[in-house]
Amino acid sequence: PYPLNLTKSLSRALQYRSLRLYYQPIVRPGPEDSWIPVAAEALLRIEKDDGSVLTPSSFAEALNHPRLARSLGCFVVETGLCQAKVWQDEGLDLQISVNVSIPHLLDPRFLEDIERLVIRPSQVSPKTLTLEVTESAQIKDLDQASEALQQCQRWGMQISLDDFGTGYASLTYLQKIPVNTIKIDQSFIRDILAYEKDRAIVYGILAAASKMGVLVVAEGVESPAHAGLLCAMNCPLLQGYWMAKPMRADNFTKWIRRVGGAFKS
């Protein structure tokens, strides 16, 4: 199930330090139709010697390889927190979201890793970190996953359910996993301007989340019209190419400085 060439490429990227984290802003509505960056999602990239950049679509099938999942997970958490510390020292108060693979989450050493990387160093508050679990992934042991994520919450971290609505067990995951935030998959956001059915689905998710006291992020916001409609629907947080594409940390910092913490729709 794991293509050998992709697995080797990913393993080599880890070994030779060509793996990078790019960051995409998550924003909330501000005054006078402006938008305020409040968080950054850390996204894996491979930077090749020729200057090209590979996105996860090129190596996604290898991300959950049992031999790589833990190393990748530790890399993402450690690198994301180091960047959070840099931004914190620069006066930028940003939440960092990192993706957690199911194999790493179910690894018996997962909580040891989190304690070693997040709790013991104590350079950055655990409250700065959001752990994103993909809803479209199959979790074989929901009880074990739930217990691990509950411990992370007790340490102060936030838990987010990513790609919500695209899997086979959305409501089950929402029921079993301790969730602070759900991220509506872009497949539902993309056509909300044209299709009443998609708008109804988004309304339903927002209403249910509000009742449960759960935050919502709309993914895949690609135009001012999308942003305006989602704002009218009282969606609290937005993420997408209209605000910014994923970028290197130094460019993210420049982007934040350029928009001055807010920009007009």
C-alpha positions, 0 to 999 in steps of 0.5 A, a space after each residue: 500500500 506504500 509505494 517504495 519510491 515515495 517512501 524512499 523519497 520521504 525518508 531521504 527528505 527527512 535524512 537530508 533535511 530537505 523537509 520544510 514546513 510552510 504556513 497558511 494563515 487562519 483568520 477571523 472577521 475584524 472591524 469594518 469587513 477586515 480580517 485578522 490572522 489568528 493562527 497558522 497551519 503548518 503544512 509539509 513540503 519537500 524542497 528539491 535541489 533544483 529549487 522546485 517544491 513538492 506538496 503532499 499530493 506528491 507523497 501523500 501515500 507514504 505519509 502514513 508508512 509505519 516506519 516514517 509516521 512517528 519521525 514525521 510527526 515529531 518533525 512537524 511538532 518540533 519544527 512548528 513549535 520552534 517557529 511559534 517561539 520565533 514568532 512569539 519573540 517577534 511579538 506575534 501571537 499566533 496559534 500553530 496547527 499541526 497535522 497528526 497522522 493516525 499511525 503516530 496518534 495510535 503509536 504507544 509512544 505518542 504521548 511520550 513524544 508530545 511530553 518530550 517535545 511540548 511539555 518538558 521544554 516549556 519554551 512555548 505554552 502548550 496552549 499555542 499548539 493545535 493538533 489536527 486529526 483528519 476526519 477522512 482517515 480511518 481510526 481503528 481504535 477510537 478509544 485509544 485515540 480519544 484517551 491520547 487526545 484527552 491527555 493532550 487537552 489536559 496539557 492545554 493543547 487544542 484538538 481540531 477535526 480536519 476535512 470534516 464531512 469527507 469521511 465515513 464517520 463524521 458524527 461518530 468522530 465528533 461524538 468520540 473524539 474530544 474536539 475544540 474545532 472542526 474544519 469544514 472541508 473545502 469541497 463543501 465551501 467551493 460551491 456554496 455560492 452556486 448550490 443551495 444544498 452546499 449552503 444548507 450543509 454548511 449552515 447545519 455544521 455551523 448550527 451543530 457546532 454552535 450548540 456544542 461550543 465548538 469553533 469552526 474553520 471554513 477551508 478553501 475560501 477562494 474569493 471575497 464572495 465566499 468570505 462575505 457569505 461565510 461571514 454572513 453565516 457567522 462562520 468564525 474562522 476562515 482559511 484559503 487561497 483568497 487570504 494567502 497560499 501556504 508560504 515559508 515562515 519568513 514570507 509568512 512574517 513579511 505577509 503579516 507585517 504587510 497586512 498589518 494584522 488585518 486586510 479588507 474583503 
